[in-house]
Structure formats: C-alpha cells, structure tokens
Amino acid sequence: MYPRPIPETARPARAAYVALVAAVLVLWLLPLVTVMLTSLRSFEEVMAGNYWGWPKSFNFIENYTAVFKQTALARYFVNSLIVTLPSVIGVLVLSTLTGYVLSRHRFPGNRLLFALFVGGNFLPAQIMMIPVRDLMVGLGLYDTYLALIIFHTAFQTGFATLFMRNFIAALPDELFQAARAEGASPWQTLWHVVVPLIRPALAALAILTFTFVWNDYFWAIVLTQSDAVKPVTAGLNNLRGEWVSAWNLVAAATIMVAIPPVAMFFLMQRHFIAGLTMGAVKG
Amino acid sequence: MSHLWRRHRHWLAPTLFILPGALLFGVVIILASIETIWVSFFDWDGVGPMQWVGLANYEQLFADPQFYVSLKNNVIWLAMFMLAPPLGLALALLLNQAIAGMKFLKSLFFVPLVLASVTVGVVFTWVYDPTFGLLSLIYGWFGATAPALLSDEHLVSFAVVIAALWPQVAFCLVLFLAGLNNLNEDLIGAGRVDGARGFAMLLHVVLPQLREVSFIALAVTIIGALRSFDMVAVMTSGGPFGSSTVLAYQMYEQSIFSYRFGYGAAIATVLFAVMAVFIAWYLRTLLRPEQETA
C-alpha cells in the first residue's frame, strides 16, 4: 500500500491521523453543513441575521413541511421521478443490446459505431440544443415529460454503451463458444448467458444514470417551461428567485433536492464507485 | 418465413438488437449536432423562415467583444480546472489508510460529486454572500470586509470556478483512490527495499502505475471545464455585465433570450471545434490498445 500504512500498534499516530482526516472533512463539507443548519432555523432567526451560530430552535418539521406545502417542490419532485425512472430503464435496455452486439459481433463499422457512442457522450450540450428543441416542438413534445425522457435516454445510452460493451467484452469467451456449440440463437445467448452475468453492471449503470439524469439542469430549462413538468433542479432555481428572504426554506429545498442522489449513493456505494471507475477506466 | 429467419438470424438478430439504440443516439445526438453546424450558416429567429447568410454569423462572432470575454473565461476555467487532478490525488493519498471508520469518512468526501450542479451553485452563492456568507464571516474575524465576489467583474469567474472545482476534485479523488487500490504491491515492496520513500517513491514508483487513471482524470476534467454551463447559469447568469459568460452560456443566451438561433449555432460550432480536439485525443488513447490486440 502507498502511502505506507500506519501500523496498528501506533495507537496515538492512528488517533491523530483520524482526527486530522475528520478536521479536513469538516472543512470540505462546511458549505453544505451550513446550508443544513440554516434549513433548521426559524424565519425570525434568519431575519435577525443569525446565520452562523448554533440554531436557537430546531424547526426541522416546520420548515420541511412548509417547503412542501407552500411551494411547488412536491410537484417538481414527482416530475423528476417521472422523468428519471423511465430514462434509467430505457438506458439499461438499449445499452445492454448495443453493448452486447458491439462486444460480441464483428461487422464492418463496429469500431466507428463504438467511437460515435463514446465521442457523442462528450459533446457539449449546446451543439445539439437547437435541433433537439426543434425536434421536440415538431413532435408536439416540448414541455412534456416525454421530451426529457427521450433526450436523456438517447444521451445516456452513449456512456452506457461504452460501459456495457467493456463489461460484456470482459466476460469469458468460453461461455459464448459453449452457447454457440449448443446452437443457441443470438437472443437465447443474450437472455440466458449475458443478462444473468451483467447484473452488477446493470446495478452500477442504474445508479449512475439515475444521478446524471436527476441532476441535469440544462435540458430541464431548454425542454420544459411549466411547473407541471419542470424537474427539481430547474424548480429549485425558481424557488430561489421567488423566496429571496426565506433562506431557511430555500435551504430546506436545497437539501431536499440533494437527498435522492446522496441517498442512492450511500445505499449503493460499491456499485457507484465500481461503475464510475470501470466506465472511465477500461473494463 | 421461419426458414429465412433461421438462415439469416446470425446477422439479422444483432442488427435488430443494435438498431433502437443506434437510431435513437444517431438521430437525437449525432445528427442533431451536425444539423447545428448547418444552422450556423443561416439567419434564423427560431420560428420564421431561415435565410442563408454564409459565414456572416462567424464574421460577426469574431468581431464581437463578448465572444472574447467568453473565450477568456473558458481559458480561465480550463487552467483552474487543472488543479482538480493534483488536489484529488493529494486527498486520495491522505485518505488511503485502512483504519476502522475510514470507509465511512471516505464516502463523506465523495458527497459533492453526487450533488446537482444547481445545488453546488446555490450552496456557493451562499458562501460568497458579502453580508452573511461564510466568506464574510472569515473576513470578519480579521476585521476586514469581504469582497462581493459574484458582483466583481474581475473576480467573478474565479469564484464560480472554485465552486465548480469542489465536485470535480471529488471526482478525481474517487478515480485516484481506485488507482491506489490497484497498485502493484511487488513494485512498491521493491521500491522500499531500494530505499525509495516519500516523494521519490511517489514520483518514480507510484505515479507511473497511475498513468491510466491520471489520463482519465485529466481528460474528463478538461472536457468538463469546456462544457461548463450550469454553474454560470445558476450563480451569475453570465453577469455582472456579461463578465462571467462562457461559450456554452453565451450560446444559450443568444438563442433562447435573443432568438438568434443562427448566431447561437455558430457559437456552439466554435465550442465544438475547440472540444473536438480534446475528444479526438481522448478517443484515440481510449481505443488504441484494442487496435494492437485486434
């Protein structure tokens, strides 16, 4: 290991080390912690300018119910879920298919197609903004959930294809030879050989795609307009403009928006890290 | 019919499998991107008829002072983002110890990575607030008044980039921690026997083994810097007086707010041309090892 592990016998050194890490961590997360504390303060306290002291009273329930009752945050939340969940499922299905074909079938243009999926995933959003917006207006989908679902499914399929292709390419060749020897059709091979083996990849991809789509802001403001469709990211930015002085409520909304991806991350941390490093580093 | 299918399924089935993904990605991402280049040769308000103007949008763009402000800010983003990989590596070196509880502490360090950029923007707008922000508190301890970073045209871009560095460093940290976990123990051991320690060990034994991870961290950081949009939109809307715009934001503003879609398309095309260099470099390196084995 590098750096050299602190020996188990050096108890003071270990304690000092953990204390140091904890101190760095507090500094690292300080901006977020202060927002959390603010979300617990009462309106009077915010008005009086107590932003940094310990909260005089904890208004957890009041603030967080107020933010759901007095603002459209609940609506935005539902919108984000309606957009995110189908996108994740769409991406998983499409990228399993593309990844399987690109990794296990040789055909002219295979590498070019793969390069397009990977390269397209790194394009700036603005280079496709005008035609995508036009397309959605033309299809009558502008300002609907479907516009965002279609776009996110398409875009995330790029990264997901890279990920799935590398994962399936790393599966042992013997399995595919055996399937072929037994006369399995491509569909049977996919369903009975590939799918059972890629469950960890599907889990990793699901959590990554969820985070990417949930956190999107650009397409949320380009493809939607009304509160009935707007996802939480765009919604939060609106609330910030409308509730300028109610910092405690804006803080509570900010924390609420952050909770789903953070919770997903802690629940499926192993998959998330594995996915991020495997998707980035070749599989 | 089923006979025909049986005879051709070895290529028909894979074609059908790849078709939905390839079509969707091809139309919505690739064709749309190419169409933008086409649109950049027209004068268009987004609704009425398009009028061919040749290179006029580009001529106008290269004479537009705002374009150079955006370009300068893109360079600032790029240069400052170069701090993310070394900072991520430094944090990874600090955190790479197997001690009870470290796992949980490490995962807390990753949190900024999963926050939406809007969340990061809101949080840092707060940190920078000149009357009650964290920064003003710190300045207050020294009896000084905090500068209003987000309304100072010379400092605003730096302030926004620092906020954006927060999740970016967390991303590099994740990559480098994974890299440090995959080090070759034998090489490290041999290095120790040869008396390599501390910085020499890092430079000559550890870093060469982190080449792949460093490459990914660098490439993703460069592309992320050039793509920056959300933080500018959320924290400053390009202000004050357009001093913090980047190409991505200027494009959005010209298209959506000023209805100059042809002009916006030209900005997007320039941004794409800049990024294409880095994307090509990344793709070449990513796909090269396979060419050798294939």
Chai-1 contact restraints between the chains, C-beta under 6 A:
chainA,res_idxA,chainB,res_idxB,connection_type,confidence,min_distance_angstrom,max_distance_angstrom,comment,restraint_id
A,Y2,B,L183,contact,1.0,0.0,6.0,A-B,restraint_1
A,Y2,B,I188,contact,1.0,0.0,6.0,A-B,restraint_2
A,Y2,B,V206,contact,1.0,0.0,6.0,A-B,restraint_3
A,P3,B,L93,contact,1.0,0.0,6.0,A-B,restraint_4
A,I6,B,Q97,contact,1.0,0.0,6.0,A-B,restraint_5
A,R14,B,I99,contact,1.0,0.0,6.0,A-B,restraint_6
A,V21,B,L105,contact,1.0,0.0,6.0,A-B,restraint_7
A,L25,B,L105,contact,1.0,0.0,6.0,A-B,restraint_8
A,L25,B,L108,contact,1.0,0.0,6.0,A-B,restraint_9
A,P31,B,V123,contact,1.0,0.0,6.0,A-B,restraint_10
A,P31,B,V127,contact,1.0,0.0,6.0,A-B,restraint_11
A,V35,B,V123,contact,1.0,0.0,6.0,A-B,restraint_12
A,Y51,B,F132,contact,1.0,0.0,6.0,A-B,restraint_13
A,W52,B,L137,contact,1.0,0.0,6.0,A-B,restraint_14
A,L94,B,P20,contact,1.0,0.0,6.0,A-B,restraint_15
A,L94,B,G21,contact,1.0,0.0,6.0,A-B,restraint_16
A,L97,B,F17,contact,1.0,0.0,6.0,A-B,restraint_17
A,L97,B,G21,contact,1.0,0.0,6.0,A-B,restraint_18
A,T98,B,I18,contact,1.0,0.0,6.0,A-B,restraint_19
A,T98,B,G21,contact,1.0,0.0,6.0,A-B,restraint_20
A,V101,B,P14,contact,1.0,0.0,6.0,A-B,restraint_21
A,V101,B,F17,contact,1.0,0.0,6.0,A-B,restraint_22
A,V101,B,I18,contact,1.0,0.0,6.0,A-B,restraint_23
A,H105,B,P14,contact,1.0,0.0,6.0,A-B,restraint_24
A,A115,B,L283,contact,1.0,0.0,6.0,A-B,restraint_25
A,G119,B,I279,contact,1.0,0.0,6.0,A-B,restraint_26
A,G119,B,L283,contact,1.0,0.0,6.0,A-B,restraint_27
A,G120,B,I29,contact,1.0,0.0,6.0,A-B,restraint_28
A,G120,B,I30,contact,1.0,0.0,6.0,A-B,restraint_29
A,F122,B,I223,contact,1.0,0.0,6.0,A-B,restraint_30
A,F122,B,I279,contact,1.0,0.0,6.0,A-B,restraint_31
A,L123,B,S33,contact,1.0,0.0,6.0,A-B,restraint_32
A,P124,B,R227,contact,1.0,0.0,6.0,A-B,restraint_33
A,P124,B,A248,contact,1.0,0.0,6.0,A-B,restraint_34
A,P124,B,L271,contact,1.0,0.0,6.0,A-B,restraint_35
A,P124,B,M275,contact,1.0,0.0,6.0,A-B,restraint_36
A,Q126,B,A248,contact,1.0,0.0,6.0,A-B,restraint_37
A,Q126,B,M251,contact,1.0,0.0,6.0,A-B,restraint_38
A,Q126,B,A268,contact,1.0,0.0,6.0,A-B,restraint_39
A,I127,B,S33,contact,1.0,0.0,6.0,A-B,restraint_40
A,I127,B,T36,contact,1.0,0.0,6.0,A-B,restraint_41
A,I127,B,A268,contact,1.0,0.0,6.0,A-B,restraint_42
A,I127,B,F272,contact,1.0,0.0,6.0,A-B,restraint_43
A,M128,B,A32,contact,1.0,0.0,6.0,A-B,restraint_44
A,M128,B,S33,contact,1.0,0.0,6.0,A-B,restraint_45
A,I130,B,T36,contact,1.0,0.0,6.0,A-B,restraint_46
A,I130,B,V39,contact,1.0,0.0,6.0,A-B,restraint_47
A,I130,B,F261,contact,1.0,0.0,6.0,A-B,restraint_48
A,I130,B,A265,contact,1.0,0.0,6.0,A-B,restraint_49
A,P131,B,A32,contact,1.0,0.0,6.0,A-B,restraint_50
A,P131,B,E35,contact,1.0,0.0,6.0,A-B,restraint_51
A,V132,B,A32,contact,1.0,0.0,6.0,A-B,restraint_52
A,A154,B,L24,contact,1.0,0.0,6.0,A-B,restraint_53
A,A154,B,F25,contact,1.0,0.0,6.0,A-B,restraint_54
A,A154,B,V28,contact,1.0,0.0,6.0,A-B,restraint_55
A,A154,B,I29,contact,1.0,0.0,6.0,A-B,restraint_56
A,T157,B,G21,contact,1.0,0.0,6.0,A-B,restraint_57
A,T157,B,F25,contact,1.0,0.0,6.0,A-B,restraint_58
A,P186,B,A13,contact,1.0,0.0,6.0,A-B,restraint_59
A,P186,B,P14,contact,1.0,0.0,6.0,A-B,restraint_60
A,W187,B,A13,contact,1.0,0.0,6.0,A-B,restraint_61
A,T211,B,V114,contact,1.0,0.0,6.0,A-B,restraint_62
A,N215,B,A116,contact,1.0,0.0,6.0,A-B,restraint_63
A,Y217,B,S117,contact,1.0,0.0,6.0,A-B,restraint_64
A,Y217,B,V118,contact,1.0,0.0,6.0,A-B,restraint_65
A,Y217,B,D230,contact,1.0,0.0,6.0,A-B,restraint_66
A,F218,B,F229,contact,1.0,0.0,6.0,A-B,restraint_67
A,T233,B,A116,contact,1.0,0.0,6.0,A-B,restraint_68
A,T233,B,V118,contact,1.0,0.0,6.0,A-B,restraint_69
A,L236,B,V118,contact,1.0,0.0,6.0,A-B,restraint_70
A,N237,B,V118,contact,1.0,0.0,6.0,A-B,restraint_71
A,N237,B,V234,contact,1.0,0.0,6.0,A-B,restraint_72
A,T254,B,T119,contact,1.0,0.0,6.0,A-B,restraint_73
A,T254,B,V122,contact,1.0,0.0,6.0,A-B,restraint_74
A,V257,B,T119,contact,1.0,0.0,6.0,A-B,restraint_75
A,A258,B,L115,contact,1.0,0.0,6.0,A-B,restraint_76
A,A258,B,T119,contact,1.0,0.0,6.0,A-B,restraint_77
A,P261,B,V114,contact,1.0,0.0,6.0,A-B,restraint_78
A,V262,B,V114,contact,1.0,0.0,6.0,A-B,restraint_79
A,F265,B,V114,contact,1.0,0.0,6.0,A-B,restraint_80
A,Q269,B,S107,contact,1.0,0.0,6.0,A-B,restraint_81
A,L276,B,V174,contact,1.0,0.0,6.0,A-B,restraint_82
A,T277,B,A178,contact,1.0,0.0,6.0,A-B,restraint_83
A,A280,B,I216,contact,1.0,0.0,6.0,A-B,restraint_84
A,V281,B,E212,contact,1.0,0.0,6.0,A-B,restraint_85
A,V281,B,I216,contact,1.0,0.0,6.0,A-B,restraint_86
